[in-house]
Amino acid sequence: MTVSTQQLTRVFKIGATELPDPAPDEKPEAALRYHEIAYPVLKSCALAEGIVEGERLVFEVIKPQGKTKG
């Protein structure tokens, strides 16, 4: 029996926008920070658990809840 491993490509998903992984050797949170210049909202976002979709590992970006008075 032969066991093989496959390297999944990480992708960060913000709504319908998918961002490539700029630093595959780093943790997902650290790699996402490279996109903060183009997407300043990422400074206050979190990441959901990665989900395997085909040959990709997709991390959903969770935006912070809007604040309301009340």
ABEGO torsion letter per residue (X at the ends): XBBBBBBBBBBBBBEABBBBBABAABBAAAAAAAAAAABAAAAABBBBBBBBBEABBBBBBBBBBBBBBX
